Structures are given as structure tokens and as C-alpha cells.
């Protein structure tokens, strides 16, 4: 009987996740197309704050992973991360070349942010979730993900007939 409950929970959970993901992607579309504003401090604000950087920059590489995390998790555990990405330090780092030390520095900055969230009492009940998950990725892993994402985005643009450049 328990395996049947497990399968049912997986189906229901998967359906809920798919519904939430569709909603989250819709939110991204609304914000990125200028039809809505991202809430201050939200992960959606991080999506918006990383969206305008051209190919070859740290921001171009950071944008896709931020969108993917928001797409799956939405606001769960976001812990005001939008404030980090929209702030001047992150904006400066994201404007620099992906193959520069700024890539690793953005990874260090974000890792430090999440480690602080995890180590300190939360403001919201779900902040420790984001802190735990966010601090689980080292700065080096983050830099690798950003570099890989930049390459994947450029390749996808070429396949889609855009010849590179931002989305």
C-alpha cells in the first residue's frame, strides 16, 4: 500500500511543480517584457536584474541559471536575493567579461550571501531553505555554471537563427 501512496504523492507533487513552473515562467515573461514589475528583493527581481547584459559578460552567464531557479522554485527560499543582484556590486561584476576574475567574484559574493542567510536567523520561514541550497554551491561551481550557461545561451541563439547576442 505504501508504494501506491508514494506514486500518488509523486504524481501530485509533479503536477503541482509543473503548474508552479508554468506560473513562474509566465511571471518571468511578464517582467522581462515590461508588462509587470518584479517585487523588491524577490528572485524575480534577480531575473530582471540579470537580463540586460550582452553576450560575453558575467551577467549573460548568470541570467539563465537565475531564471531556471526561479522557474522551478519561484519565491521559495528567495531571502531577498533580488536585492543582491540589483545592487551596484553585483551589477558591476555582471557587466564584466565572463572570462575575467569577476565571474568567480560574483560566485563568491552570492555564496557569501547564501551562507549568511543559512547561518543567521531567518526573516521568513523558508529563508533557511534558500540559505542551505545556495550555500551548497561553491564559488568555483557557480563560476563554472555561469560560464557554461553563457556558452549554452550563445549556442542556442545560433541554433534559433539569432547568430548570438542576448535574448
N, C-alpha and C positions, 0 to 999 in steps of 0.2 A: 504494500500500500504506500509506503514512503517514497519509492521511486516515482510513482504516479504523481504524488504531491510535488516532488522535485521538478518533474517535467512540466506540470501545470504552472508552477512558480516561474520557471524559466520562460515559458511562453508568455505569461502575463507580463513579467519583467521586461522581456524583449519587446513586447508590444508597447509598453509604456515608454521604454527608451527610444524606440523608433518614433513614437508620437512626439516626445520631447525634442528629439533631434530635429525633426521636421520643423517644429515650432522655433527652435533655436536658430536654425538656418534661415528661416523666414525673418526673424529678428535681425540677423546679420544683413540680409538683403535690404531690409528697410533702412537700417542705419547707413550702410555703405552707399545706398542710392540717394541718401539725403532726405528720405521721407520720414525719418524719425531720429530723435536724439538718443544717444546712449546714456543710461543713468550714470551719474557721477560715481566713480570708483568701481564700477561694475566690470566684469570680464568683457562685456560687450563694448565698454569704453576702450579696453585694451585692443580689441579687434579694430575699432575705429582709429585708435592712435597709431597703429602699426600699418595702416592701409595705404598711406600715400608715398611710401618710399620706393624709389625706382630700382630696377633690376641691378644687381651687383652690390647692394647695400645690406647691412645687417638687418634693417627693418624689413626689407624684402624677404629675407630668410626667416625672420621671426613671425611674420604675419600668418603664414599657413598653419604652423603649429598652434598658434593662439586661436585661430578660427576653429581648428579641429577640437581643441579642448573645450571651447565654448559650445561647439556643436554637440558634443557628447554630454558634457556636464552642466551646461548653462550657467546658472549662478551658484550652483552648489560649491561651497568652499572657496568662493572667489576672494574673500577677505580684502576687499578694496584694491585688488591688483590693477584695476584700471588707472588708479592714481599714480602707480609706479610707471606704467608705460606712457602715460600722457605727461609725465613730469619732464623737466628740462634735461636731467641727466640721461634718462633713457632715450629721449628724443635725439640728443646729441650723439649718443652711441649708435642709434639705429640709422643715422644719416651717413655713417662712415662705411668704407668698403668692407664687404663680407670677409675678405681675406686679411683684414687688419686686426690688431690686438683688441679692437672694440668688440669684435664678435665674442671673444672669451670674457671680456669685461661685462658685457650685457648678461652673459651666463652667470658670472659671479654676483652681479647686482641682484638678479632675480632669485638665485639660490639663497643669498643672504636674506632677502625679503621673506621668502617662504620659511627659512629656518627660524627667523624671528617670530613669525606667526605661530609656528609649531611650539616654540619654547616659551611663549608668553600666553597669558590667559586670553581666551578669545573674546571678541566683541559679539559675535553671533555663534549660535550653537554649532554651525557647520564649518567655522573657520579652521578648527584643528584638522579637518579632512583635507582641506587645501594645503595647509601647512605641512602635513605629513607627506602627501603626494608630491607637492612642489619641492620639498627639501630632499626627496629621494633621488632626484636627478642632479648629478654633479655639474659644476660649471662647464667642465670639459664635454660632458654628454650634451648639455644644452647647446654649446657651440657647434658640436658635430651635427645635431639635429637641425640647427639653423642653416648651416652650410649645405646640408643635404636637401633641405626644403627649398633653398634658393635654386639649386640645380634642378630639382623636380619641377618647380614652377616654370623655370625657363624652358625646360624640355616640353612641358605641357603646352605652353604658349606656342611653341614652334609647331607641335602636332595639331593645334587648333587653328593654324594658319595666321597666327599673330606675329610670328617671327621674333619672339622675345618681347620684352617690355612688361610693364605692370598690367594687372588685370583691371 
